[in-house]
């Protein structure tokens, strides 16, 4: 991140996400069930990644 004068600034954040099923890994994370994660892509996501929604004008 950069400040107004252009000098780099450091920023630290902490993000935590427990699986929906809890620490034991029960259940699946919502993006996985919706086909939005690598390895579990839905057909729509595969079409998007391959450029299937692009239309030249």
Secondary structure, DSSP 8 states (H G I E B T S, - for coil): -B-TT--B-----------TT-TT--S--HHHHTT-STTS--HHHHHHHTTTT----
